[in-house]
Amino acid sequence: IILDGVCVVQVECQGDSFAAGLDAQSGKILWKIDRPSKANWSSPSVYRATDGKQFLLMHSGSDLLALSPRDGKVQWKVDIGCSTVPSSLALDSKEFVPAGGRTAFDLSSVGKEPSKLWDNNKLASNACSPLVVGNRVYTVSRTILVCGDVYSGKTLWQSRIAEGNIWSSPVVVGDKLYLFAQDGKCSVVQLGDTEGKVIATNVLGEDVLGSPAVVSNAMYVRSIS
């Protein structure tokens, strides 16, 4: 992630583990902190507070923390075990963390340890990062798409939408969700208040592990080849 002119990297494995901030122009190391020596595939995320300040958020199997991007100073830390494959999502003074299934934290108190809003183990995800649209949070647990309420964490509905392994995270365009399975089949889901209905399945013909990106009227998908 590049934030405030700093390129931030998070490297966590069974060996030497660290997070570091490098000057995006020169490559000079501005700061470096130790991280747990355990495998972690999640990516850091960014939170922009109402006062304009920006913070870097990252999690591991043992903690959740916020850093200042320019100097790496820890603003707060929560001791909590998080899943180390999906990433967290920060939006509208909330952070949705893959812990206890799915846990939401209140980030409105800038620079202070956040308070827990809710948790729901039915909103867990094995690999996919969460997606928030309006007052709905969407997660994918293996082949099940689960929809929850952003404010209460209550499960609203769940639908089986795909078969096989899923590693990429979903994207939403309008009122439709797109999700690629590893075999390259893309399920197009019509999102509703009470259900998610698969209305089309597009076959790419190649394995897909990465998440797609949507820009303007185009979707960019990285296949295995």
C-alpha positions as CSV (number, residue, x, y, z in Angstrom):
1,I,0.0,0.0,0.0
2,I,1.2,3.6,-0.8
3,L,0.0,6.1,1.8
4,D,1.2,9.6,2.4
5,G,4.2,9.1,0.1
6,V,5.1,5.9,2.0
7,C,5.2,2.4,0.5
8,V,4.2,0.0,3.3
9,V,5.0,-3.7,3.2
10,Q,3.9,-6.4,5.6
11,V,6.0,-9.6,5.6
12,E,5.0,-12.3,8.0
13,C,6.2,-15.9,7.7
14,Q,7.9,-18.6,9.8
15,G,11.2,-16.7,9.4
16,D,12.1,-13.0,9.9
17,S,8.8,-11.1,10.0
18,F,8.4,-7.3,9.8
19,A,6.4,-4.4,8.6
20,A,8.3,-1.4,7.0
21,G,7.6,1.9,5.4
22,L,9.8,3.0,2.5
23,D,9.9,6.4,0.9
24,A,7.9,6.0,-2.3
25,Q,10.3,8.2,-4.3
26,S,13.7,7.2,-3.1
27,G,13.1,3.7,-1.6
28,K,14.7,4.8,1.7
29,I,13.5,2.8,4.7
30,L,11.7,5.2,7.0
31,W,10.7,2.8,9.7
32,K,10.6,-0.9,10.5
33,I,8.8,-2.9,13.2
34,D,8.9,-6.6,14.2
35,R,5.9,-8.7,13.4
36,P,4.8,-12.2,14.6
37,S,6.8,-15.0,12.9
38,K,3.8,-16.9,11.6
39,A,2.4,-17.2,8.1
40,N,0.1,-14.4,7.2
41,W,-1.4,-13.7,3.7
42,S,-3.6,-10.8,4.7
43,S,-2.9,-7.3,3.3
44,P,-2.8,-4.0,5.3
45,S,-5.7,-1.6,4.8
46,V,-6.2,2.2,5.2
47,Y,-8.6,4.1,7.5
48,R,-9.3,7.8,6.8
49,A,-10.7,9.5,10.0
50,T,-13.2,12.3,9.9
51,D,-10.5,14.8,10.8
52,G,-8.5,13.9,7.7
53,K,-5.9,11.8,9.4
54,Q,-4.9,8.5,7.8
55,F,-3.9,5.3,9.5
56,L,-2.5,2.0,8.4
57,L,-4.4,-1.1,9.8
58,M,-3.0,-4.6,9.9
59,H,-3.7,-7.8,11.6
60,S,-2.2,-11.2,12.4
61,G,-3.0,-14.4,14.2
62,S,-2.5,-12.6,17.5
63,D,-3.2,-8.9,17.1
64,L,-4.9,-6.0,15.4
65,L,-3.2,-2.6,15.2
66,A,-3.1,0.9,13.7
67,L,0.1,2.6,12.6
68,S,1.0,6.1,11.5
69,P,2.2,5.7,7.9
70,R,5.0,8.3,8.1
71,D,6.8,6.9,11.2
72,G,5.3,3.5,11.9
73,K,4.3,4.6,15.4
74,V,1.6,2.3,16.9
75,Q,-1.5,4.3,17.6
76,W,-3.4,1.4,19.3
77,K,-3.3,-2.4,19.5
78,V,-5.9,-5.0,20.3
79,D,-4.9,-8.5,21.3
80,I,-7.2,-10.7,19.2
81,G,-6.6,-13.7,17.1
82,C,-7.5,-13.0,13.5
83,S,-7.7,-15.2,10.4
84,T,-4.5,-14.7,8.4
85,V,-5.8,-15.2,4.8
86,P,-8.6,-12.6,4.3
87,S,-7.9,-8.9,4.8
88,S,-9.8,-6.5,7.0
89,L,-11.9,-3.7,5.6
90,A,-12.2,-0.2,7.1
91,L,-15.2,2.0,6.1
92,D,-17.3,4.7,7.7
93,S,-15.6,4.6,11.1
94,K,-15.9,0.8,11.3
95,E,-13.4,-2.0,10.7
96,F,-14.6,-5.4,9.7
97,V,-12.0,-8.0,10.9
98,P,-11.8,-11.7,10.3
99,A,-11.9,-12.7,14.0
100,G,-14.6,-14.7,15.8
101,G,-16.1,-15.2,12.3
102,R,-16.5,-11.5,11.6
103,T,-16.0,-8.8,14.2
104,A,-16.8,-5.1,13.7
105,F,-14.9,-2.4,15.6
106,D,-15.8,1.3,16.1
107,L,-12.9,3.5,14.9
108,S,-14.6,6.8,15.6
109,S,-12.3,7.7,18.5
110,V,-9.2,8.7,16.6
111,G,-6.0,7.4,18.0
112,K,-7.7,5.4,20.8
113,E,-8.2,1.6,21.0
114,P,-11.5,0.8,19.2
115,S,-14.5,-0.7,20.9
116,K,-16.2,-3.9,19.6
117,L,-19.6,-3.3,18.0
118,W,-20.5,-6.9,17.3
119,D,-19.3,-10.3,16.2
120,N,-21.0,-13.1,14.2
121,N,-19.4,-16.4,13.5
122,K,-21.8,-17.0,10.5
123,L,-20.0,-14.1,8.7
124,A,-16.7,-15.9,8.7
125,S,-14.7,-16.3,5.4
126,N,-12.0,-18.9,4.7
127,A,-10.1,-16.8,2.0
128,C,-12.3,-14.0,0.6
129,S,-12.1,-10.5,2.1
130,P,-15.4,-8.9,3.1
131,L,-17.3,-6.4,1.0
132,V,-19.6,-3.6,2.3
133,V,-22.3,-2.0,0.1
134,G,-24.6,0.4,1.8
135,N,-25.8,-1.1,5.1
136,R,-24.9,-4.6,4.0
137,V,-21.7,-6.6,4.6
138,Y,-21.1,-9.6,2.3
139,T,-18.7,-12.5,3.1
140,V,-18.0,-15.8,1.3
141,S,-17.5,-19.0,3.3
142,R,-16.3,-21.7,1.0
143,T,-19.2,-21.7,-1.5
144,I,-21.8,-19.8,0.6
145,L,-22.4,-16.1,0.1
146,V,-23.6,-14.6,3.4
147,C,-25.2,-11.2,3.8
148,G,-25.3,-9.4,7.2
149,D,-26.4,-6.0,8.6
150,V,-23.5,-3.6,8.9
151,Y,-24.8,-2.0,12.2
152,S,-26.0,-5.1,14.1
153,G,-24.0,-7.9,12.5
154,K,-27.3,-9.9,12.2
155,T,-27.3,-12.5,9.4
156,L,-29.9,-11.5,6.8
157,W,-29.6,-14.3,4.3
158,Q,-27.2,-16.9,2.9
159,S,-27.1,-18.6,-0.5
160,R,-25.0,-21.3,-2.1
161,I,-23.6,-19.7,-5.3
162,A,-20.7,-21.7,-6.5
163,E,-18.9,-25.1,-6.5
164,G,-15.2,-25.8,-5.9
165,N,-12.5,-23.7,-4.3
166,I,-12.8,-19.9,-4.1
167,W,-9.7,-17.8,-3.4
168,S,-10.6,-14.5,-5.1
169,S,-12.7,-11.9,-3.3
170,P,-16.0,-10.7,-4.8
171,V,-16.8,-7.4,-6.4
172,V,-20.1,-5.5,-6.7
173,V,-21.2,-3.4,-9.7
174,G,-24.7,-1.8,-9.2
175,D,-26.9,-4.5,-7.6
176,K,-24.9,-7.5,-8.9
177,L,-22.1,-9.3,-7.2
178,Y,-19.4,-11.1,-9.2
179,L,-17.4,-14.0,-7.8
180,F,-14.8,-16.2,-9.5
181,A,-14.2,-19.8,-8.4
182,Q,-10.7,-21.2,-8.9
183,D,-11.8,-23.1,-12.1
184,G,-12.6,-19.7,-13.8
185,K,-16.4,-19.9,-13.5
186,C,-17.8,-16.5,-12.5
187,S,-21.1,-16.4,-10.7
188,V,-23.2,-13.3,-11.2
189,V,-25.5,-12.8,-8.3
190,Q,-28.5,-10.5,-8.1
191,L,-28.5,-9.0,-4.6
192,G,-31.8,-8.6,-2.9
193,D,-33.1,-7.9,0.6
194,T,-33.9,-11.5,1.3
195,E,-31.7,-13.5,-1.0
196,G,-28.9,-13.6,-3.4
197,K,-29.9,-15.3,-6.7
198,V,-27.4,-16.6,-9.3
199,I,-28.6,-15.2,-12.6
200,A,-25.7,-16.1,-14.8
201,T,-22.5,-18.2,-14.8
202,N,-19.6,-17.1,-17.1
203,V,-16.9,-19.6,-17.9
204,L,-13.4,-18.1,-18.4
205,G,-11.7,-21.4,-19.2
206,E,-8.7,-20.7,-17.0
207,D,-8.0,-20.9,-13.3
208,V,-8.5,-17.7,-11.3
209,L,-6.8,-17.1,-8.0
210,G,-6.7,-13.3,-7.8
211,S,-9.5,-10.8,-7.2
212,P,-10.9,-8.9,-10.2
213,A,-10.7,-5.2,-10.5
214,V,-13.5,-3.0,-11.9
215,V,-12.7,0.4,-13.6
216,S,-15.4,2.4,-15.4
217,N,-17.3,-0.2,-17.6
218,A,-14.6,-2.8,-17.6
219,M,-13.6,-5.7,-15.4
220,Y,-10.0,-6.9,-15.3
221,V,-9.4,-10.5,-14.4
222,R,-6.0,-12.1,-13.8
223,S,-6.0,-15.8,-14.8
224,I,-3.3,-18.3,-14.0
225,S,-1.7,-17.9,-17.5
